């Protein structure tokens, strides 16, 4: 597979120049190993703990294993041997050279618990998500979050200053951002996603949450996909699958910890209400979402009843990736008024509020931004409507129509 520059590479090098340990987490098949080997293969030895023989050696004699694999080293799939982390801590305390220990791991509860207990203050934890639209175009530019907000919500950029690659929405909704189906058009999308789902069930979810009935979990996964862009209702999910609400909560927690699902909390002036109210659920990869919903062609995604939810899914995912690739926690919410008006994404930054509404239309009108206009009255912030336009323009006072992706 050819290497395509990832936005996280900039943040990765910055972290490796500061912290003795850097952990790159994320869902399976997002390119974690490829990223580290390409960026640091010339300076670090590489050891994969996915191999059973290597894993056994690390478990049986961790001291000898670390002697054989002294830093600078890349330890791949470290979640398989969380017992190594206390021994790594001892060595880091003896030698705090920046960037000596680079690790990858698909996020799991055991791994993150071990990281927080053993390497707190010594490790930078970064997340590599499926590819963003800009990465798919080979765009290695990485403006700051503040620069990104100015580009989307500001009024300083002009059409002539904006690079406008043609982003095929249907293609992104069908093939998503996992590097293999994204970069190789000859890869059978249905076969790859089917294999990915089965492998994920067998290797991750079953191990983490002791799933006894795989059929029930597969139904749960399909129902979660069909509810992308809606409020979380665990009782309803459990009832439709035939499991208890606590079981549904456990399974959803595993999907969230494994970076398959993102939960978007509501925005309230009262911070306590943000914690108490139900979040909205989104799959982080629209290709996986459309596959699990049984959509396999352009007609189904562009003209089916789920287009609006899928459009929201891909836009939310783009913004989550934008924050994480810069090493920042996604400070994102949604807003819903008591009268039913809703704004898909609210961003709070530097004491300022930004609202982004999402519509699937290619010909936006001021009426499409009615909820956004009400939110502006409530918040005094800035607004934009993400839709299927090729370049930004003013839609109504204080609100711009902008392309749905961030690669412009």
C-alpha positions as CSV (number, residue, x, y, z in Angstrom):
1,X,0.0,0.0,0.0
2,X,1.4,3.4,-1.0
3,X,2.0,5.8,1.9
4,X,-0.2,8.9,2.0
5,X,0.8,11.7,4.4
6,X,-1.4,11.8,7.4
7,X,-2.3,15.0,9.3
8,X,-1.4,13.3,12.6
9,X,2.2,13.0,11.5
10,X,2.8,16.7,12.3
11,X,1.5,16.2,15.8
12,X,3.3,12.9,16.2
13,X,6.7,14.5,15.6
14,X,5.9,17.3,18.0
15,X,4.9,14.8,20.7
16,X,8.0,12.7,20.1
17,X,10.2,15.7,20.6
18,X,8.6,16.3,24.0
19,X,7.4,13.1,25.7
20,X,9.5,9.9,26.3
21,X,6.5,7.8,25.3
22,X,4.0,8.4,22.5
23,X,1.0,6.1,22.1
24,X,-1.0,6.1,18.9
25,X,-4.4,4.6,19.3
26,X,-7.4,4.3,17.1
27,X,-9.7,1.7,15.4
28,X,-8.2,-1.2,13.6
29,X,-7.0,-0.6,10.0
30,X,-6.6,3.2,10.3
31,X,-2.9,3.0,9.5
32,X,-1.2,3.3,12.9
33,X,1.6,0.9,12.1
34,X,2.2,2.3,8.7
35,X,2.3,5.8,10.1
36,X,5.0,5.0,12.7
37,X,7.1,2.8,10.5
38,X,7.1,5.4,7.7
39,X,7.8,8.4,10.0
40,X,10.3,6.7,12.4
41,X,11.4,3.5,10.6
42,X,14.8,4.9,10.0
43,X,15.6,5.7,13.6
44,X,13.6,3.1,15.7
45,X,13.6,-0.7,15.7
46,X,10.2,-2.3,15.2
47,X,8.6,-5.1,17.2
48,X,5.0,-6.4,16.8
49,X,3.3,-7.8,19.8
50,X,0.6,-9.2,17.6
51,X,2.8,-12.2,16.8
52,X,2.0,-15.0,19.3
53,X,5.6,-16.0,19.8
54,X,6.7,-12.4,20.5
55,X,3.8,-11.9,22.8
56,X,4.6,-15.0,24.8
57,X,8.2,-13.9,25.2
58,X,7.1,-10.5,26.4
59,X,4.7,-12.0,28.9
60,X,7.0,-14.7,30.2
61,X,10.1,-12.5,30.7
62,X,9.4,-8.8,30.3
63,X,12.8,-7.7,31.5
64,X,14.7,-9.8,29.0
65,X,12.2,-8.8,26.2
66,X,12.8,-5.1,26.9
67,X,16.6,-5.7,27.0
68,X,16.3,-7.2,23.5
69,X,14.1,-4.4,22.3
70,X,15.8,-1.4,23.9
71,X,14.8,2.2,22.8
72,X,14.5,3.8,20.5
73,X,11.8,1.3,19.6
74,X,8.3,1.0,18.1
75,X,6.1,-1.5,20.1
76,X,3.2,-2.4,17.8
77,X,-0.2,-3.5,19.2
78,X,0.9,-3.0,22.9
79,X,-2.7,-3.7,24.1
80,X,-1.8,-7.5,23.8
81,X,0.7,-7.2,26.7
82,X,-0.5,-4.5,29.1
83,X,1.8,-6.1,31.7
84,X,4.8,-4.5,29.9
85,X,3.8,-1.0,30.9
86,X,5.1,-1.0,34.5
87,X,8.4,-2.3,33.3
88,X,8.5,0.4,30.6
89,X,7.8,3.0,33.3
90,X,10.9,1.9,35.2
91,X,13.1,2.4,32.2
92,X,11.5,5.7,31.3
93,X,12.2,7.0,34.8
94,X,15.9,6.0,34.3
95,X,16.1,7.6,30.9
96,X,13.6,10.3,29.8
97,X,14.9,10.8,26.3
98,X,12.0,12.2,24.2
99,X,10.6,9.9,21.6
100,X,12.4,6.8,22.8
101,X,9.3,4.6,23.2
102,X,6.7,4.8,20.4
103,X,3.7,2.5,20.7
104,X,0.5,1.6,18.9
105,X,-2.7,0.1,20.3
106,X,-6.3,-0.3,19.4
107,X,-7.9,1.3,22.4
108,X,-9.2,-1.0,25.0
109,X,-10.1,-0.5,28.7
110,X,-7.2,-2.6,29.9
111,X,-4.7,-0.7,27.8
112,X,-5.9,2.8,28.8
113,X,-6.1,1.8,32.4
114,X,-2.5,0.5,32.3
115,X,-1.4,3.7,30.6
116,X,-3.1,6.0,33.2
117,X,-1.7,3.9,36.1
118,X,1.9,3.4,34.8
119,X,2.8,6.2,32.4
120,X,0.8,9.2,33.6
121,X,2.9,12.3,32.9
122,X,5.3,10.4,30.7
123,X,3.1,9.6,27.7
124,X,1.3,11.6,24.9
125,X,-1.8,9.7,23.7
126,X,-2.8,10.5,20.1
127,X,-5.6,9.1,18.0
128,X,-5.5,8.1,14.4
129,X,-8.9,8.0,12.8
130,X,-9.9,6.9,9.3
131,X,-8.7,9.2,6.6
132,X,-10.1,12.7,6.3
133,X,-11.2,14.0,2.9
134,X,-8.1,16.2,2.7
135,X,-5.8,13.2,3.3
136,X,-7.6,11.3,0.6
137,X,-6.5,14.1,-1.8
138,X,-2.9,13.9,-0.5
139,X,-3.2,17.3,1.2
140,X,-0.6,17.4,3.9
141,X,-1.3,21.0,5.0
142,X,-2.4,21.3,8.6
143,X,-3.8,24.7,9.6
144,X,-4.4,25.2,13.3
145,X,-7.9,24.7,14.7
146,X,-8.2,28.5,15.0
147,X,-7.1,28.9,11.4
148,X,-9.7,26.2,10.4
149,X,-12.4,28.0,12.2
150,X,-11.5,31.3,10.5
151,X,-11.6,29.6,7.1
152,X,-15.0,28.1,7.7
153,X,-16.7,30.8,9.7
154,X,-14.7,33.9,8.8
155,X,-15.3,36.4,6.0
156,X,-11.6,37.0,5.1
157,X,-11.1,34.2,2.6
158,X,-12.1,34.7,-1.1
159,X,-13.0,32.2,-3.8
160,X,-9.7,32.8,-5.5
161,X,-7.7,31.8,-2.4
162,X,-9.5,28.5,-1.9
163,X,-8.3,25.2,-3.4
164,X,-11.4,23.3,-4.4
165,X,-10.8,19.6,-5.2
166,X,-13.9,17.8,-6.4
167,X,-15.0,15.6,-3.4
168,X,-17.4,12.9,-4.4
169,X,-19.9,12.7,-1.6
170,X,-21.4,9.4,-2.7
171,X,-17.9,7.8,-2.9
172,X,-17.1,9.0,0.7
173,X,-20.4,7.7,2.0
174,X,-19.8,4.3,0.4
175,X,-16.1,3.7,0.7
176,X,-15.4,5.8,3.8
177,X,-11.9,6.6,5.1
178,X,-10.2,3.4,6.0
179,X,-7.0,3.5,4.0
180,X,-7.3,0.2,2.1
181,X,-10.7,0.7,0.5
182,X,-10.1,4.5,0.2
183,X,-6.7,4.3,-1.6
184,X,-7.4,1.3,-3.7
185,X,-10.4,1.5,-5.9
186,X,-9.9,-2.1,-7.0
187,X,-10.6,-3.3,-3.4
188,X,-14.1,-4.8,-3.2
189,X,-15.8,-2.4,-0.7
190,X,-18.5,-4.9,0.5
191,X,-16.0,-7.7,0.9
192,X,-13.5,-5.6,2.8
193,X,-16.1,-4.1,5.2
194,X,-17.7,-7.5,5.7
195,X,-14.3,-9.0,6.7
196,X,-13.5,-5.9,8.8
197,X,-16.8,-6.3,10.7
198,X,-16.3,-10.0,11.3
199,X,-12.7,-9.6,12.4
200,X,-13.6,-6.7,14.7
201,X,-16.3,-8.8,16.4
202,X,-14.0,-11.8,16.9
203,X,-10.8,-10.0,18.0
204,X,-11.9,-6.9,19.9
205,X,-15.5,-6.7,21.0
206,X,-15.9,-10.3,22.1
207,X,-12.7,-10.1,24.1
208,X,-13.6,-6.8,25.8
209,X,-17.2,-7.3,26.7
210,X,-17.6,-11.1,26.7
211,X,-20.2,-11.1,24.0
212,X,-21.9,-14.5,24.1
213,X,-24.4,-14.1,21.3
214,X,-22.6,-12.8,18.3
215,X,-25.9,-12.7,16.4
216,X,-27.4,-10.3,18.9
217,X,-24.3,-8.1,18.8
218,X,-24.4,-8.0,15.0
219,X,-28.1,-6.9,15.2
220,X,-27.0,-4.3,17.7
221,X,-24.2,-3.0,15.4
222,X,-26.7,-2.7,12.5
223,X,-29.2,-0.8,14.7
224,X,-26.5,1.5,16.0
225,X,-25.6,2.3,12.3
226,X,-29.2,2.9,11.4
227,X,-29.4,5.4,14.3
228,X,-26.3,7.4,13.4
229,X,-27.2,11.1,13.9
230,X,-29.9,10.4,16.5
231,X,-30.1,10.6,20.3
232,X,-28.9,7.6,22.2
233,X,-31.7,5.5,23.7
234,X,-30.2,2.5,25.4
235,X,-33.5,1.1,26.6
236,X,-34.9,1.1,23.1
237,X,-31.7,-0.4,21.6
238,X,-31.6,-3.1,24.1
239,X,-35.3,-3.9,23.6
240,X,-35.0,-4.2,19.8
241,X,-31.9,-6.4,20.1
242,X,-33.3,-8.5,23.0
243,X,-30.7,-7.6,25.6
244,X,-30.9,-5.5,28.8
245,X,-30.2,-1.7,28.8
246,X,-26.9,-2.3,30.9
247,X,-25.7,-4.8,28.2
248,X,-26.5,-2.3,25.5
249,X,-24.6,0.4,27.5
250,X,-21.6,-2.0,27.8
251,X,-21.5,-2.8,24.1
252,X,-21.9,0.9,23.2
253,X,-19.0,1.8,25.5
254,X,-16.8,-0.8,23.8
255,X,-17.6,0.7,20.4
256,X,-16.8,4.2,21.7
257,X,-13.5,3.1,23.4
258,X,-12.5,1.3,20.2
259,X,-13.0,4.6,18.2
260,X,-15.8,3.1,16.0
261,X,-18.5,5.4,17.5
262,X,-18.4,9.0,18.6
263,X,-20.9,10.4,21.1
264,X,-21.7,14.1,20.6
265,X,-23.1,15.7,23.8
266,X,-25.7,18.5,23.9
267,X,-24.7,22.1,24.4
268,X,-26.2,24.0,27.3
269,X,-25.1,27.2,29.1
270,X,-25.4,25.1,32.3
271,X,-22.4,22.7,32.0
272,X,-24.1,20.2,34.3
273,X,-26.9,19.8,31.8
274,X,-24.4,18.9,29.1
275,X,-23.4,15.9,31.3
276,X,-26.9,14.8,32.2
277,X,-28.6,15.0,28.8
278,X,-28.5,12.3,26.2
279,X,-25.8,12.6,23.5
280,X,-26.2,11.9,19.8
281,X,-24.5,8.9,18.3
282,X,-22.3,8.9,15.2
283,X,-20.3,6.2,13.5
284,X,-16.8,7.7,12.8
285,X,-16.6,6.1,9.3
286,X,-19.5,6.8,6.9
287,X,-18.5,3.8,4.8
288,X,-19.0,1.4,7.7
289,X,-22.3,3.1,8.5
290,X,-23.7,2.8,5.0
291,X,-22.5,-0.8,4.8
292,X,-24.1,-1.8,8.0
293,X,-27.3,-0.1,6.9
294,X,-27.3,-2.3,3.7
295,X,-26.5,0.5,1.2
296,X,-24.2,-0.5,-1.5
297,X,-24.7,1.9,-4.5
298,X,-24.8,5.6,-5.3
299,X,-28.6,5.6,-5.8
300,X,-29.2,4.1,-2.3
301,X,-27.0,6.7,-0.4
302,X,-27.9,9.8,-2.5
303,X,-31.6,9.3,-2.9
304,X,-32.5,7.1,0.1
305,X,-34.1,8.3,3.3
306,X,-30.9,8.1,5.3
307,X,-29.0,10.7,3.2
308,X,-29.5,13.4,5.9
309,X,-28.2,11.2,8.7
310,X,-25.2,10.1,6.6
311,X,-24.4,13.6,5.6
312,X,-24.4,14.6,9.3
313,X,-22.2,11.6,10.0
314,X,-19.5,12.5,7.5
315,X,-19.4,16.1,8.6
316,X,-19.2,15.3,12.3
317,X,-16.5,12.8,11.5
318,X,-14.5,15.4,9.5
319,X,-14.5,17.8,12.5
320,X,-13.6,15.0,15.0
321,X,-10.6,14.1,12.8
322,X,-9.6,17.8,12.5
323,X,-9.3,18.1,16.3
324,X,-7.7,14.8,16.9
325,X,-5.1,15.1,14.2
326,X,-3.9,18.2,15.9
327,X,-3.7,16.4,19.2
328,X,-6.7,18.1,20.7
329,X,-9.8,16.7,22.3
330,X,-12.9,17.4,20.1
331,X,-14.7,20.2,21.9
332,X,-17.9,19.6,19.9
333,X,-21.6,19.7,20.9
334,X,-25.0,19.9,19.3
335,X,-27.8,22.3,20.2
336,X,-31.5,21.8,20.3
337,X,-34.0,24.4,21.5
338,X,-37.2,23.7,23.4
339,X,-39.2,24.5,20.2
340,X,-37.3,21.9,18.2
341,X,-34.7,23.9,16.4
342,X,-31.4,22.1,16.1
343,X,-27.8,23.0,15.1
344,X,-25.7,19.9,14.2
345,X,-22.3,21.1,15.6
346,X,-21.5,23.7,18.2
347,X,-17.8,24.6,18.8
348,X,-16.7,26.6,21.8
349,X,-13.2,28.1,21.4
350,X,-11.5,31.0,23.1
351,X,-14.8,32.2,24.6
352,X,-16.4,32.3,21.2
353,X,-19.2,30.0,19.9
354,X,-19.5,28.7,16.4
355,X,-22.5,26.8,15.0
356,X,-22.5,24.5,12.0
357,X,-25.7,23.2,10.5
358,X,-25.6,20.3,8.0
359,X,-27.9,19.9,5.0
360,X,-27.7,17.5,2.1
361,X,-28.8,20.1,-0.5
362,X,-26.6,21.4,-3.3
363,X,-28.7,24.5,-3.7
364,X,-29.1,26.0,-0.2
365,X,-31.6,28.8,0.5
366,X,-31.9,31.1,3.5
367,X,-34.7,28.8,4.7
368,X,-32.2,25.9,5.2
369,X,-30.5,28.1,7.8
370,X,-33.6,28.9,9.9
371,X,-32.5,26.9,12.9
372,X,-29.0,28.4,12.6
373,X,-30.4,31.9,12.6
374,X,-32.3,31.2,15.8
375,X,-29.1,29.8,17.4
376,X,-27.2,33.0,16.4
377,X,-29.8,35.0,18.3
378,X,-29.4,32.8,21.3
379,X,-25.6,32.6,21.3
380,X,-24.3,35.7,19.5
381,X,-21.8,33.4,17.7
382,X,-20.9,32.7,14.1
383,X,-22.7,30.4,11.8
384,X,-22.1,28.3,8.7
385,X,-24.2,25.8,6.7
386,X,-22.2,22.7,5.5
387,X,-23.8,21.4,2.3
388,X,-22.9,20.3,-1.2
389,X,-21.5,23.5,-2.6
390,X,-18.1,23.8,-4.2
391,X,-17.0,27.1,-2.6
392,X,-18.3,29.2,0.3
393,X,-20.6,32.2,-0.1
394,X,-22.8,34.3,2.1
395,X,-26.3,32.8,2.5
396,X,-27.8,35.3,4.8
397,X,-26.6,37.8,7.4
398,X,-23.9,36.2,9.6
399,X,-24.2,32.8,7.9
400,X,-22.1,31.3,5.1
401,X,-22.8,28.2,2.9
402,X,-19.6,26.1,2.9
403,X,-18.5,22.8,1.4
404,X,-19.3,19.7,3.5
405,X,-15.7,18.7,3.8
406,X,-12.7,20.6,5.1
407,X,-10.4,20.1,2.1
408,X,-11.0,23.5,0.4
